[in-house]
């Protein structure tokens, strides 16, 4: 079982392709902001939402669209003004994931540098700037004046659509009630859906089983036992 579980969960990294992004009410506004670039009213857009809601996927869509580099808020830690100046000069578009972890003074300088050069920042975080405690007043005023859009966690319809797409991409057929069962019992995130369908595919192939509710329950139990 341990070897099988390792096989099931050892997945290649997601592609984050635009065609793999499933649009729903909870992410439609965020996608519209991504698509409206470069016609943003400020040099930065704040994108927020809980883990697994699709923020990273949206960030990669924008990175491909804008030719942006992708970095973490932690990457700004220890960077001097000269370092930030070089970064802004060579990167007209930057995605910063975990923006709440960026040092405030470094993010403030980078914001100003990007604005001076006509560049753009996509700041991804769990909470929007208006709900975060930002000690540096000038940074707080800039971030709270910039547009902010939230991404909601997948609802039943979206999660079911993601599972169906993953099944279709792998040319798999699931028995009656499987998708509804998974939606009701699995972690509510796009990445979890991808992992579950991959595990279903591999276990069905290895054990020569149909993808039915019993197999779905076995896979979810294995995944729960591994966490």
N, C-alpha and C positions, 0 to 999 in steps of 0.2 A: 504493500500500500504506500509506503514512504517513497519508493522509487516512482510509482505511478503518479503520486501527488507532485513530486518534483517535475516530472515531465509535463503535467497539466499546467503548472503555474509558471514554467520557464518560457515566457513569451517574448517575441521580438518587440522592440519599442514601437509605439503607435506611429502612424505616418502623419497624422494631423492634417490630412489633405482636406481641401475645401469640400470636395464631393462626399466626404465621410461625415460631415457635420450635419446632424439632423436638426432642422429648424422647428421650433415650437414657440408657444406664447411666452414661455419663461426666458427665452434667449433672443427673440426676434428683434427687440429694440437694441440690444447690444450688437447684434450682427449688422443692423442698419448703421450704427455709428462706425463700425469697422469699415463698412462699404462706403461711407461718406467721406473718408479720408481721401485727399488732404484738405477737404473743406471743413476743418474743425475750427471752432471759434477761439481756440487757445492752443498753445504748443503741447498741451498734455491732455490725455483722456484717462480717467480713473475707471477701471473695470473691477468690480468686486462681486463676491459671492462665496458660498460655502465650498468646501472641498468636493470635487467630483462633478461640479455643475457645468463644466466646459470652458472655464476661463482660459486654461492653458491652450486649448484647441483654438479658441478665438484669437489668442495672442499669436499663435503660429500662423493663422490665416493672415493676420495683419502684417506679420513679419515677412511673409512671402509677397504680399501685395506692395509693401513699402521698402523691401530690401533692408529690413531692420536687423540689427544684431539682437540677440536674446541673452540677458544676463539676470543674475539674482540681486536682490537688494543687498545681500551680504557682500557681493563683489565690490561695492562702493566703499566698504570699510577699509580705512587706511589709505585711500587714494587722495593724493594732494591736489591742489588747485591746478597745478601743471598737468597732472595725470588726467583730470577731468576735462581740461582744455583740449588735450590731445584726443580724448575720447569723443568729445563733441565735434571736433574738427574732422574726424575720420568717419563718424557715424551719424548721418543726418536723421536716422530714425532708430530708436532704441526701445525694446521691450524690457521692462524690469519686473520680474516675478518676485513675489514676496516683498513688495515695495515698502511695506510697513517695517521691514527689518533694515532698510537702508539708513545709514547715519543721516540725521536731519540736515546738518550743515553741508554734507556732500551732495545730497539730493537738491538742496536749495541752490548750490552753485551750478549743478548740472542743469537744473531747470532754466536758470538765467542764461547759461551758455547756449543751450538749445534754442531758446527764444531769440537771442541775438543773431543766431546763424540761420534762423528760419527752419529749425529742425523740429522733431516731434518725439514725444515720450508716450508710451502706453504703460501705465502703472497698474499692475495687477496685485490685488490684495484681498483678504477675506472681508474686510470692512471698508466702506467708503471713507474718504478723508473727514467728512462731517461727523463721523462716529468715532474717529480715532483721537487719541490724546496726542497732539503735536505741540511740543514745547516751544519750538522756534516760531514766533509770531509771523515773520515774513513768509516762511514756508507754508504755514497754515493758511494764510490769506491767499496765496497763489493756488494752492491745491484746491481749496474750497471754492475758488472762483472759476476753476476749470470744470468742464462737463464731467459728470460721473454717471455711470450706468451700472445697474446691478443685473446679475444673472441668477435666475432662480434654480433650485435643484430640480432634477427631472421629475415630472409628475408621472402618473401611471401611463398615460398615453405616449409621452415621449420615451420613457424607459422601454415600453413595449415596442415602439418603432425602432429604437436602437437595437434591441435584441433581434427583431425580425430582419433588420438590415445585415447584422452580423451573420445570421443564419443564411441569408440569401447569398452573401459574399462568399461563403464557404460551400454553397450549393447543398445545404443540409435541409432536411425535412423534419420538423418537430411534430409530435403527436398532439392530439387535441388537449387543450388546457395547459400545455407546457409553458407557453409564454406568460399566461396569466399567473401560473404558479410561481414562476421566477420573479415576476414583478412584485408579488406579494411577500416574497421571502428573502430576496437578495439585498445586498447593499445598493443604495440608490445613487449610482453614478455610472457614467458612460464607460469608464475604465473597468468597473466591476462587470458590466455587461459583456465587454470584450473578453475578459478573462473567463467568465462563466461559459460563454459559447465555445471558446477555444478548448476548455476542459471537457465540455460535452462532446465536442468533435473527437478529441483524442481518446477519451474513454470509450465512446461508442465504437470507434474503430478497433481499439485494442481488445475490447471484450465482446465485440460483435453483437452489440445491443442496439435496439431501437432507441431513439431519443424520445423518451416518454417521461411522465411525471416521476416515476420511480428513479430513473437515471438522474433526472434533475435534482431530486432530493439527495441522492448519493453524492453528487458533485458539490452541492451546496454544503453538505455536512463535511466533506473533505476540506473545502476551502475554509470553513469556520474552524475546523480543527487545526489548520495551519497558521491561524492568526493569533 
